Amino acid sequence: EMLNIQEVKSTTKTQRIASHSHIKGLGLRKDGKPEDISMGLVGQLEAREASGISVELIKSKKMAGKALLLAGPPGTGKTALALAISQELGPKVPFCLMVGSEVYSTEVKKTEILMENFRRAIGLRIKETKEVWEGEVTEVTPEEIDDPHEGYGKTIASVTLGLKTTKGNRQIKLDPTVYENLQKEKVQVGDIIYIETSSGAVKRVGRSDNYATEYDLEAEEYVPVPKGEPHKKKEIVQDVTLHDLDIANAKPQGGHDFVSMMGQIMKPKKTEITEKLRKEINKVVSKYIDHGIAELVPGVLFIDEVHMLDIECFTFLNKALESPLAPIVIFATNRGVCSIKGTDMKSPHGIPVDLLDRLLIIKTVSYNLEQIISILSIRATTEGIELDEHALAELGKIGAKTSLRYVVQLLTPSKILADSQGRSQVKKSDIEETYSLFSDAKRSGKLLHEQASKYIS
């Protein structure tokens, strides 16, 4: 039984988390101890050291069934730590980020959304040896004939493709379906491609480096002309997640007729993947792993604001963490002792005690003035904002009495103020003016308290 891998599209969520774009890793020395300021992280030394040990556990595959909890006040770098852990694990390890409140969808069961994200965080590296034609495209010539079914239309009978490798040139005549695949991949002369002989699937690898120009900034990826003969056996490695496999096999491969196309359009966007389908996929995946065709890559599922989950979700998580196909789960919360959603019970962090027992808890602590100034300096550099030392000191002072998030948000408006006055450098006066224009949560709350009678409550 073969899985439908050919049609698997990646469903990885694209990450554009601008507020953490300066984080490159945990910033640890070779002995596992953290540098005070490194790779975009500042302070939180104990939390970073503990995260480093967790990374080692994950890499040595000794973390199965366990989970981490990052607990600390708001704005102490919990999400930053989780992203640093994902950077340390590298791009090949799946990292799925979700927020606790995502489970409350009107369309799909809560546990279904958790299961979907669990499976997004488990990768599968599939190795296959396939017979392929590979090389740099030297020509694409479709051969047209009169369409036998229509009066005036033309149809493609075959396509002649020229491929060049270091060993020489070859011309091959291919089926019209391959021409469609070539068009889908937008293949043109000068591209490096390979075509699987069994299925006719076309993969565009990149542009030939013979066409590389002197521009510093290019959208194209240039690759060398393949060595050896154009016709060869090639090991193809494909990284997919279990969720990608679920989606690819859940969608019925409808025909091109109008009725089936309408059926696909009319279907609701979110379809629930059945437990039966997942079991079937797990069976095939296990068989692939036993035969050495595939390798399992457990990734990381990061659930932010975990106190937003309710008792049903927590019960599900208890069971899911024991599954042989479980990723490493990292929770984050800024709550102290509070009610578990869906019950009257109170518990630390709003998490049931039986689940807390399974967690390795990493504490994050509030930043001091010096650390706030260091973080602001890193953020200003990342955003291309030039601050003079008095402005930086003023921001640090404001941050110490308000919050780190608030002062980070003041950076860009201050820059706009400086620009409007024809200055490239942000001065202390710009910071003071921005501070007076935009309220922080504490000042806003105080104002509400003072003017309670003027507001509707």
C-alpha positions as CSV (number, residue, x, y, z in Angstrom):
1,E,0.0,0.0,0.0
2,M,1.6,3.2,-1.1
3,L,1.0,6.6,0.5
4,N,0.1,9.4,-1.9
5,I,3.4,11.3,-1.4
6,Q,3.5,12.8,-4.8
7,E,0.6,15.2,-4.1
8,V,1.8,16.2,-0.6
9,K,2.0,20.0,-0.3
10,S,3.7,21.4,2.8
11,T,1.2,22.9,5.2
12,T,3.8,24.5,7.4
13,K,2.6,27.9,8.7
14,T,4.9,30.6,7.5
15,Q,6.4,32.4,10.4
16,R,6.8,36.2,10.3
17,I,7.1,36.9,14.0
18,A,8.6,40.3,13.7
19,S,9.0,40.9,17.4
20,H,11.4,38.0,17.7
21,S,13.3,38.3,14.4
22,H,16.5,39.2,16.2
23,I,16.7,35.8,18.0
24,K,19.3,33.4,16.4
25,G,19.7,30.8,19.2
26,L,20.1,30.2,22.9
27,G,23.6,31.8,23.0
28,L,25.3,29.1,25.0
29,R,29.1,28.4,25.3
30,K,30.6,24.9,24.5
31,D,30.2,23.9,28.2
32,G,26.4,24.7,28.1
33,K,26.7,27.8,30.2
34,P,25.0,30.9,28.7
35,E,26.7,34.1,27.7
36,D,25.1,37.2,29.3
37,I,24.2,38.7,25.9
38,S,24.4,36.4,22.9
39,M,22.4,35.5,19.7
40,G,19.8,38.2,20.5
41,L,19.0,36.9,24.0
42,V,19.8,38.9,27.2
43,G,19.9,37.6,30.8
44,Q,17.5,34.7,31.8
45,L,20.7,32.7,32.4
46,E,19.1,29.8,34.3
47,A,16.2,29.5,31.9
48,R,18.6,29.5,28.9
49,E,20.9,26.9,30.5
50,A,17.8,24.7,31.2
51,S,16.6,25.2,27.6
52,G,20.1,24.1,26.4
53,I,19.8,20.8,28.4
54,S,16.3,20.3,26.9
55,V,17.7,20.8,23.4
56,E,20.3,18.1,24.1
57,L,17.6,15.7,25.4
58,I,15.5,16.4,22.2
59,K,18.5,15.7,20.0
60,S,19.4,12.5,21.7
61,K,15.7,11.4,21.5
62,K,15.3,11.1,25.3
63,M,12.5,13.6,25.6
64,A,9.6,11.5,24.3
65,G,6.4,11.8,26.4
66,K,7.8,14.7,28.4
67,A,7.0,18.3,28.0
68,L,8.4,21.7,29.0
69,L,6.6,24.6,30.7
70,L,8.0,28.1,30.4
71,A,6.4,30.0,33.3
72,G,7.0,33.7,34.1
73,P,5.5,37.2,34.2
74,P,4.4,38.8,30.9
75,G,7.3,40.2,28.8
76,T,10.0,37.9,30.2
77,G,11.0,36.2,27.0
78,K,9.0,32.9,27.0
79,T,8.2,33.0,23.3
80,A,11.7,34.2,22.6
81,L,13.1,31.1,24.5
82,A,10.8,28.7,22.5
83,L,11.9,30.2,19.2
84,A,15.6,30.1,20.3
85,I,15.1,26.3,21.1
86,S,13.7,25.9,17.5
87,Q,16.7,27.7,16.0
88,E,19.1,25.5,18.0
89,L,17.3,22.3,16.7
90,G,17.8,23.6,13.1
91,P,15.5,24.0,10.0
92,K,15.0,20.2,9.4
93,V,13.2,19.8,12.7
94,P,9.5,20.8,12.4
95,F,8.4,23.6,14.7
96,C,4.7,24.3,15.1
97,L,3.5,27.4,17.0
98,M,0.0,27.7,18.3
99,V,-1.9,29.8,20.9
100,G,-4.2,28.1,23.4
101,S,-7.3,30.0,22.2
102,E,-6.9,28.6,18.7
103,V,-8.8,25.4,19.8
104,Y,-12.1,27.3,20.2
105,S,-13.3,27.0,16.6
106,T,-16.9,26.7,15.7
107,E,-16.2,24.3,12.8
108,V,-13.9,21.6,14.3
109,K,-13.7,19.9,17.7
110,K,-11.1,21.2,20.1
111,T,-9.2,18.0,20.3
112,E,-9.1,17.8,16.5
113,I,-7.2,21.1,16.4
114,L,-4.7,19.9,19.0
115,M,-4.3,16.6,17.1
116,E,-3.7,18.5,13.8
117,N,-1.0,20.6,15.5
118,F,0.6,17.5,17.1
119,R,0.9,16.0,13.6
120,R,2.2,19.2,12.1
121,A,5.1,18.9,14.6
122,I,6.1,15.4,13.6
123,G,8.3,15.2,10.5
124,L,9.0,12.2,8.2
125,R,12.1,12.1,6.1
126,I,11.4,9.8,3.2
127,K,14.3,8.4,1.1
128,E,13.4,6.9,-2.2
129,T,15.6,5.7,-5.1
130,K,14.0,6.7,-8.3
131,E,14.9,6.4,-12.0
132,V,15.1,10.0,-13.3
133,W,16.1,12.1,-16.3
134,E,18.1,15.0,-15.0
135,G,19.9,18.0,-16.5
136,E,19.9,21.6,-17.7
137,V,17.0,22.2,-20.1
138,T,18.3,23.2,-23.6
139,E,15.0,23.0,-25.4
140,V,11.2,22.5,-24.8
141,T,9.4,21.8,-28.1
142,P,5.8,20.7,-27.9
143,E,4.4,18.9,-31.0
144,E,0.9,19.9,-31.9
145,I,-1.7,18.0,-33.8
146,D,-5.4,18.7,-34.7
147,D,-7.7,17.8,-31.8
148,P,-9.7,14.8,-33.0
149,H,-12.7,15.8,-30.7
150,E,-12.9,19.5,-31.7
151,G,-13.2,21.2,-35.0
152,Y,-10.5,23.8,-34.9
153,G,-8.5,23.3,-31.7
154,K,-5.0,21.9,-31.5
155,T,-3.8,19.4,-28.9
156,I,-0.3,18.5,-27.7
157,A,0.8,15.0,-29.0
158,S,4.2,14.9,-27.4
159,V,7.0,17.2,-26.2
160,T,10.7,17.0,-27.1
161,L,13.0,18.0,-24.3
162,G,16.7,18.7,-24.5
163,L,18.7,17.9,-21.4
164,K,22.4,18.7,-20.8
165,T,24.8,17.3,-18.2
166,T,28.5,17.3,-17.8
167,K,28.6,14.1,-19.9
168,G,26.8,15.5,-22.9
169,N,23.4,16.3,-24.4
170,R,20.3,14.2,-24.8
171,Q,17.0,14.7,-26.6
172,I,14.0,12.8,-25.2
173,K,10.4,12.6,-26.4
174,L,7.9,12.7,-23.6
175,D,4.2,12.2,-23.0
176,P,1.8,15.3,-23.2
177,T,1.1,15.0,-19.4
178,V,4.8,15.7,-18.8
179,Y,4.3,19.0,-20.8
180,E,1.6,20.0,-18.4
181,N,3.9,19.3,-15.4
182,L,6.6,21.3,-17.1
183,Q,4.2,24.2,-17.4
184,K,3.1,23.9,-13.8
185,E,6.7,24.1,-12.6
186,K,7.3,27.1,-15.0
187,V,10.3,25.4,-16.5
188,Q,12.2,27.3,-19.1
189,V,15.5,26.9,-21.0
190,G,18.4,27.2,-18.6
191,D,16.6,25.5,-15.6
192,I,18.0,22.4,-13.9
193,I,15.2,19.9,-13.6
194,Y,14.6,16.2,-13.0
195,I,11.7,14.1,-14.3
196,E,10.7,10.8,-12.6
197,T,10.4,8.1,-15.3
198,S,7.7,6.1,-13.4
199,S,5.3,9.0,-12.7
200,G,6.3,11.8,-15.1
201,A,6.5,14.2,-12.1
202,V,8.7,17.2,-12.8
203,K,10.8,19.0,-10.2
204,R,12.6,22.3,-10.9
205,V,15.8,22.4,-8.8
206,G,16.9,25.9,-9.7
207,R,18.6,27.9,-12.5
208,S,21.8,26.7,-14.1
209,D,24.8,28.5,-12.7
210,N,26.0,29.2,-16.3
211,Y,23.2,31.8,-16.3
212,A,24.3,33.4,-13.0
213,T,24.8,37.2,-13.3
214,E,26.8,39.7,-11.3
215,Y,23.8,41.0,-9.3
216,D,24.2,40.8,-5.5
217,L,20.5,40.4,-4.8
218,E,18.7,37.7,-6.8
219,A,15.5,35.8,-6.3
220,E,16.9,32.7,-8.2
221,E,18.8,29.8,-6.7
222,Y,21.6,28.9,-9.0
223,V,22.7,25.2,-9.0
224,P,25.6,23.5,-10.9
225,V,24.9,21.4,-14.0
226,P,24.4,17.7,-12.9
227,K,27.2,15.3,-13.3
228,G,27.0,11.9,-15.1
229,E,24.5,10.7,-17.7
230,P,21.1,12.4,-18.0
231,H,19.3,9.1,-17.3
232,K,20.2,7.7,-13.8
233,K,19.1,6.4,-10.5
234,K,18.8,9.2,-7.9
235,E,18.1,9.1,-4.1
236,I,15.4,11.6,-3.4
237,V,14.9,12.9,0.1
238,Q,11.6,14.5,0.9
239,D,10.7,16.1,4.3
240,V,7.0,16.1,5.1
241,T,5.0,16.2,8.3
242,L,2.3,13.7,9.3
243,H,-0.3,16.5,8.9
244,D,0.9,17.0,5.3
245,L,0.2,13.2,4.7
246,D,-3.2,13.5,6.4
247,I,-4.3,16.4,4.2
248,A,-2.9,14.9,0.9
249,N,-4.8,11.6,1.6
250,A,-8.0,13.2,3.0
251,K,-8.7,15.2,-0.1
252,P,-10.5,13.0,-2.7
253,Q,-8.7,13.2,-6.0
254,G,-11.7,14.6,-7.9
255,G,-12.0,14.5,-11.6
256,H,-11.9,17.6,-13.8
257,D,-15.6,17.5,-14.6
258,F,-17.8,20.4,-13.5
259,V,-19.7,18.5,-10.8
260,S,-16.6,17.3,-8.9
261,M,-15.1,20.8,-9.2
262,M,-18.2,22.4,-7.8
263,G,-18.1,19.8,-5.0
264,Q,-14.6,20.9,-4.0
265,I,-15.6,24.6,-4.1
266,M,-18.8,24.0,-2.0
267,K,-17.0,22.0,0.7
268,P,-16.3,23.9,3.9
269,K,-12.7,25.0,4.2
270,K,-11.9,23.0,7.3
271,T,-12.5,19.2,6.9
272,E,-12.0,16.9,9.9
273,I,-9.6,14.2,9.3
274,T,-11.0,10.9,10.6
275,E,-9.2,8.8,13.2
276,K,-9.5,5.8,10.8
277,L,-7.5,7.7,8.1
278,R,-4.8,8.6,10.7
279,K,-4.5,5.0,11.9
280,E,-4.1,3.9,8.3
281,I,-1.4,6.5,7.7
282,N,0.4,5.5,10.9
283,K,0.4,1.9,9.8
284,V,2.0,2.8,6.4
285,V,4.4,5.2,8.1
286,S,5.5,2.4,10.6
287,K,6.0,0.0,7.7
288,Y,8.1,2.7,5.9
289,I,10.2,3.1,9.0
290,D,10.6,-0.7,9.5
291,H,11.8,-1.0,5.9
292,G,14.3,1.9,6.3
293,I,12.5,4.0,3.6
294,A,11.6,6.7,6.1
295,E,12.9,8.2,9.3
296,L,10.8,9.8,12.0
297,V,11.8,13.4,13.0
298,P,9.9,14.4,16.2
299,G,9.6,18.2,16.2
300,V,8.4,20.8,18.6
301,L,4.9,21.9,19.3
302,F,4.8,25.2,21.1
303,I,1.5,26.1,22.8
304,D,1.5,29.7,24.0
305,E,-1.1,30.9,26.6
306,V,-1.7,27.3,27.7
307,H,-4.0,28.4,30.5
308,M,-6.6,29.1,27.7
309,L,-7.1,25.4,27.2
310,D,-9.9,23.7,29.1
311,I,-10.1,20.4,31.1
312,E,-11.1,18.4,27.9
313,C,-7.9,19.6,26.1
314,F,-5.7,18.8,29.1
315,T,-7.2,15.3,29.4
316,F,-6.5,14.8,25.7
317,L,-2.9,16.1,26.1
318,N,-2.3,13.6,28.9
319,K,-3.1,10.8,26.5
320,A,-1.4,12.3,23.5
321,L,1.9,12.8,25.3
322,E,2.1,9.0,25.9
323,S,1.6,8.1,22.2
324,P,4.7,6.7,20.4
325,L,4.1,9.3,17.8
326,A,4.4,12.4,20.1
327,P,6.4,15.5,19.4
328,I,8.2,17.5,22.1
329,V,5.6,19.9,23.6
330,I,6.6,23.3,25.1
331,F,3.9,25.2,27.0
332,A,4.1,28.8,28.0
333,T,2.0,30.7,30.5
334,N,2.1,34.0,32.5
335,R,-0.6,33.0,35.0
336,G,-0.1,32.2,38.7
337,V,-2.6,30.1,40.6
338,C,-5.9,30.4,38.7
339,S,-9.0,28.3,37.8
340,I,-8.7,25.5,35.3
341,K,-11.0,26.4,32.4
342,G,-14.2,24.4,32.5
343,T,-13.9,23.5,36.2
344,D,-14.1,25.3,39.6
345,M,-10.8,23.9,40.7
346,K,-7.8,26.2,41.1
347,S,-4.3,25.1,40.2
348,P,-0.8,26.5,39.6
349,H,-0.7,28.1,36.1
350,G,-4.3,26.9,35.4
351,I,-3.0,23.5,34.5
352,P,-4.3,20.2,36.2
353,V,-1.8,18.7,38.7
354,D,-1.7,15.4,36.9
355,L,-0.4,17.1,33.7
356,L,2.0,19.4,35.8
357,D,3.6,16.3,37.1
358,R,4.8,15.4,33.5
359,L,6.3,18.8,32.9
360,L,9.8,20.1,33.3
361,I,9.2,23.7,34.5
362,I,11.5,26.5,33.4
363,K,11.0,29.8,35.2
364,T,11.6,33.1,33.5
365,V,12.3,36.2,35.7
366,S,11.6,40.0,35.1
367,Y,14.5,42.0,33.5
368,N,16.5,44.6,35.4
369,L,17.2,48.1,34.1
370,E,20.6,47.1,32.5
371,Q,19.0,44.1,30.7
372,I,16.1,46.2,29.4
373,I,18.6,48.7,27.9
374,S,20.5,45.8,26.3
375,I,17.3,44.4,24.8
376,L,16.3,47.8,23.5
377,S,19.7,48.3,21.9
378,I,19.4,44.9,20.1
379,R,15.9,45.7,18.9
380,A,16.9,49.2,17.7
381,T,19.8,47.7,15.7
382,T,17.4,45.1,14.2
383,E,14.9,47.7,13.2
384,G,17.6,50.1,11.9
385,I,16.9,52.8,14.4
386,E,19.8,54.9,15.7
387,L,19.4,56.0,19.3
388,D,21.7,58.4,21.2
389,E,22.8,57.3,24.7
390,H,20.4,59.7,26.5
391,A,17.4,58.4,24.5
392,L,18.4,54.8,25.3
393,A,18.7,55.6,29.0
394,E,15.3,57.3,29.0
395,L,13.7,54.3,27.3
396,G,15.3,52.0,29.9
397,K,13.9,54.1,32.7
398,I,10.4,54.1,31.2
399,G,10.7,50.3,30.7
400,A,11.6,49.7,34.3
401,K,8.4,51.4,35.5
402,T,6.1,50.2,32.7
403,S,6.9,47.1,30.8
404,L,9.5,45.8,28.2
405,R,6.8,45.3,25.5
406,Y,5.6,48.9,25.9
407,V,9.1,50.5,25.4
408,V,9.9,48.2,22.5
409,Q,6.7,49.6,20.9
410,L,7.8,53.2,21.5
411,L,10.9,52.7,19.3
412,T,9.3,53.1,15.9
413,P,7.0,56.1,16.7
414,S,10.1,57.8,18.2
415,K,12.0,57.2,14.9
416,I,9.1,58.7,12.9
417,L,9.1,61.8,15.1
418,A,12.9,62.2,14.6
419,D,12.5,61.7,10.8
420,S,9.8,64.4,10.7
421,Q,12.2,66.8,12.2
422,G,14.9,65.9,9.7
423,R,17.1,63.9,12.1
424,S,18.4,60.4,11.6
425,Q,19.2,59.9,15.3
426,V,16.5,59.5,18.0
427,K,17.0,61.9,20.9
428,K,15.7,62.0,24.5
429,S,13.1,64.6,23.6
430,D,11.6,62.3,20.9
431,I,11.2,59.5,23.6
432,E,9.6,61.9,26.1
433,E,7.1,63.2,23.4
434,T,6.2,59.7,22.3
435,Y,5.8,58.7,26.0
436,S,3.3,61.5,26.5
437,L,1.4,60.7,23.3
438,F,0.9,56.9,23.9
439,S,-0.3,55.6,27.3
440,D,0.9,52.4,28.8
441,A,-1.5,50.0,30.6
442,K,-0.7,51.3,34.1
443,R,-1.4,55.0,33.2
444,S,-4.5,54.1,31.2
445,G,-5.8,52.0,34.2
446,K,-5.1,54.9,36.6
447,L,-7.0,57.3,34.3
448,L,-10.0,55.0,34.1
449,H,-10.1,54.8,37.9
450,E,-9.9,58.6,38.2
451,Q,-12.6,59.2,35.6
452,A,-14.8,56.2,36.3
453,S,-17.9,58.3,36.2
454,K,-17.3,59.5,32.6
455,Y,-17.1,55.9,31.2
456,I,-19.9,53.4,30.7
457,S,-19.4,50.4,32.9
